[in-house]
């Protein structure tokens, strides 16, 4: 795969959570026809948590999406969750599909859909699995690519979490960013509708995605969100969608000004030096942790010392405040360091580390 050019026009996908009627679908498409969107999204089959709620119109709705394609020249994209869906998509000549979070989590289903789409020119996008599992996400993409399917993009829609939180689904930005690093030739889009779950959060989430180098957005739009049969709170009107897109700043991937680029490289060189020193300091700390392990082994005392660990945490919080650093960040960092120190001392305790005097 060639590298994605972040300076090309972003991939923009808009449309209702679900196709509810021909009039609704065509009305939304008519209002979006000059917005510059790449695809018109609409749910035809809706996987819902519990039965008895609106689960989509089904095959009939594909006719409405064909009409959108023919009338407004906007390519439709729909979700497929099984081989029957894939077969209906092929019959209807729908040009693009996405695999939803509930399907991505199941390698068997992904493989079956891949086989059903094998040999077609249908473009596929893959949403992250509901649980924060990068390998599962990459695995789904690879299963599709393995049979020659064109995977156009991965879609970040956030990860499920229990209880009430700011977001409907936790963004966990570090996961899609690692996906970008691992698969640099693949476009990554953000679905702020499903991350936020609320119209009020969509702009900030969309701008953050743009700032992080995402290649586009998928945003749910409805001609009358308050009357939508699903996901009322997170859908925008077409006019609000257009206003949001016009407000988003898509930044360059690289600095073109020579003076600024030189300044940036100097700063990065300084950071590299600091990072190296951090590694050396952590290595020194681990050597001290091992020596402490030998003392504990000799004196036959337990490895984990809660009082000592609480004292370290208090120091970390105090030093974080004094240096205007995030307490949460520093606490997490030292938790990792402490876990590794425990591991080193455990190796000493169980005789897997040779004493310095014996080496």
C-alpha positions, 0 to 999 in steps of 0.5 A: 500500500502506498502512503496516505496523502493527508493533504488530499481532500478528506473522506467525508461520509454523512447520512442518517443512522438508519434509512427510515423511508424513501422520502427521508433518505432522498430529502437528506441526500438532496440537502447534502448533494453540494456538501462535498461528501464522498459517501452517503451513509445509511443503516439498512440492517441495524444491530441493536442491543435488545429486540423490539427496537427499530432494526432497519427497513432491510432490503427495500431500503437499498432501492432508496440508496440506488436512487440517491446514487442515480439522482444525486451522484453520491456513492452510498455506503451501508453496514453489512454484518453477515453473508446474506447482507453482503449478497444483497449488497452485490445484487443491488450494486452498492459500491461500498460497505462498512463492517461494524464494531459488533462484527469486527469483534468476530473473526468468523463473521469477518472471514465469511463476509470476506469470502462473500465479497471476494472478486467484487470491486466493492470498497470496504471500511472497517470499524474498530471492535467494540472492545479496545483490541488493536490486534483484532482490528488489524486482523479484520483488515488483514482477513479482507485484504487477504482475499483481494478486497480493497479496504479503503479505510479504518473507522474509529468509533470508540470503545464500549465502557460500563457506566455513565461517562462523558462519551458514549464510547471511550475514544482511546485515541492511542489505539487508532494512532498505533493503527496508523503507525502499524498500517501507514498506507491505510486511511483512518476516519473518525466517527465522532457521532458514536464516540460522543453520542451527543451533538454538542461533542461532535465539533471538538471530537472532529477537530481533534481527529483532524489535528491528529492526522485522520483522513476524514470523518463519518457523521450521522445526519438526519432531516429531523433528528428529534424524530429519528428512530435511532440515535436521536441525540447524536445526529445533526441536520444536514445544515448543521453538518455542513457548518461543522465541516466548514469550521474544521481546520485540516492541517498540513502533515509537514512543515514546508517553510525551511526556517521553521522546519530547521527549528522543529528539527533542532527541538526534536533533536533536544527531545531525542537527547532527553528521551535517551537520558530518561532511558538511562535513568530508568535503567539505573533505577532498575539496577537499584530495584534489583539490589533492593531485591537482594536485600529483601531476599536476604532478610526474608521480607515480602517484595511488595511494600504498600507503605513505600509505594504510597510514599512514592505516589505522594512524592510523584503527585507533589513533584508533578504539581511543582513542575506543572505536570499532569498528576494522572500522567505521572501516576500512570508512568510510575505505576508502570515503573513500579510494576517493572521494579516488582518484576525485577525483584521477583526474579531476584527472589526466585533465583533468576538473577545472579548476584552482582558479586557472582557475575 
